[in-house]
Amino acid sequence: MPKKLMPNNSLYVAYQMLGEHNGSNATVFDEQNNTKLNPRLLDDKILIYERQVKGWFLAPARRMYESMREQASFAIIAICFAYLEGVQQYMDGQSSKNAGRRFFAKSFQRAFSSCGLEPSQIDMLYEQGRCGLFHDGMTRTQVIYDMSLGLAFSVTNNGSQDLFRFHPEHLLGKVEDDFGTFINLLRGDGNPESRKNFDTMFSAV
């Protein structure tokens, strides 16, 4: 969910986008472009959402990788896994409350379709990766990074269990591509259902 503006307070709702809410008047000032946005208008909501995800998550993740390489692996997978469930809510126009596993799987299948994971493997990755990160503070035993990998994810079996190997740069690249595709979809005139779903879920006021 987006950051909500607080009455009579200034609040950054996205990177370098400062929002104000005074009575019935709500505005967001884009410091990068020196323009004012209306957080109630759909096209301005899209701009705010794009800046939120890119400015606060994807761009920092990219800079982390460029400066730290493999040391940034688990920070990057945490950012990417947080992205998956969130973006799916805006695509579907509904909350993922009590349905996080299903939303994660649907989003993963779209963003990482080229990796060829089976539904049962994605379900296990949800447990080992997403739940490990957000409940335990670390991926569980079966999720490891592999800097020699040529794709985002690969599954191998060590004889007793599946091992989920990931490459942080390829993982981040897939998420960047997925997000760019979604933003372009929202901006297109021929996608009224996608725009309606996003408009339903994204409210900063």
ChimeraX attribute file (.defattr): number of C-alpha atoms within 10 A of each C-alpha:
attribute: neighborCount
match mode: 1-to-1
recipient: residues
	/A:1	13
	/A:2	16
	/A:3	16
	/A:4	15
	/A:5	23
	/A:6	15
	/A:7	15
	/A:8	11
	/A:9	10
	/A:10	15
	/A:11	17
	/A:12	17
	/A:13	22
	/A:14	22
	/A:15	19
	/A:16	18
	/A:17	23
	/A:18	18
	/A:19	26
	/A:20	21
	/A:21	19
	/A:22	13
	/A:23	8
	/A:24	7
	/A:25	10
	/A:26	19
	/A:27	19
	/A:28	26
	/A:29	18
	/A:30	20
	/A:31	12
	/A:32	9
	/A:33	9
	/A:34	9
	/A:35	10
	/A:36	15
	/A:37	20
	/A:38	16
	/A:39	23
	/A:40	15
	/A:41	11
	/A:42	19
	/A:43	16
	/A:44	15
	/A:45	21
	/A:46	20
	/A:47	17
	/A:48	24
	/A:49	22
	/A:50	18
	/A:51	20
	/A:52	20
	/A:53	19
	/A:54	18
	/A:55	15
	/A:56	15
	/A:57	17
	/A:58	22
	/A:59	14
	/A:60	15
	/A:61	23
	/A:62	20
	/A:63	12
	/A:64	17
	/A:65	19
	/A:66	12
	/A:67	10
	/A:68	11
	/A:69	14
	/A:70	18
	/A:71	13
	/A:72	18
	/A:73	23
	/A:74	20
	/A:75	16
	/A:76	24
	/A:77	23
	/A:78	19
	/A:79	18
	/A:80	22
	/A:81	22
	/A:82	16
	/A:83	18
	/A:84	23
	/A:85	23
	/A:86	18
	/A:87	20
	/A:88	22
	/A:89	23
	/A:90	22
	/A:91	19
	/A:92	17
	/A:93	19
	/A:94	13
	/A:95	16
	/A:96	17
	/A:97	9
	/A:98	8
	/A:99	10
	/A:100	17
	/A:101	17
	/A:102	15
	/A:103	20
	/A:104	25
	/A:105	21
	/A:106	16
	/A:107	21
	/A:108	22
	/A:109	16
	/A:110	12
	/A:111	18
	/A:112	17
	/A:113	12
	/A:114	12
	/A:115	14
	/A:116	13
	/A:117	18
	/A:118	12
	/A:119	13
	/A:120	10
	/A:121	16
	/A:122	20
	/A:123	16
	/A:124	17
	/A:125	25
	/A:126	21
	/A:127	16
	/A:128	19
	/A:129	24
	/A:130	26
	/A:131	18
	/A:132	18
	/A:133	20
	/A:134	13
	/A:135	9
	/A:136	10
	/A:137	12
	/A:138	17
	/A:139	22
	/A:140	16
	/A:141	11
	/A:142	17
	/A:143	22
	/A:144	17
	/A:145	18
	/A:146	18
	/A:147	16
	/A:148	9
	/A:149	14
	/A:150	12
	/A:151	20
	/A:152	21
	/A:153	22
	/A:154	17
	/A:155	19
	/A:156	10
	/A:157	10
	/A:158	8
	/A:159	6
	/A:160	6
	/A:161	10
	/A:162	16
	/A:163	18
	/A:164	23
	/A:165	20
	/A:166	24
	/A:167	22
	/A:168	28
	/A:169	23
	/A:170	16
	/A:171	20
	/A:172	22
	/A:173	16
	/A:174	19
	/A:175	22
	/A:176	18
	/A:177	11
	/A:178	17
	/A:179	20
	/A:180	14
	/A:181	11
	/A:182	16
	/A:183	15
	/A:184	11
	/A:185	15
	/A:186	23
	/A:187	16
	/A:188	12
	/A:189	8
	/A:190	10
	/A:191	12
	/A:192	13
	/A:193	13
	/A:194	19
	/A:195	22
	/A:196	16
	/A:197	17
	/A:198	24
	/A:199	20
	/A:200	15
	/A:201	17
	/A:202	22
	/A:203	17
	/A:204	20
	/A:205	18
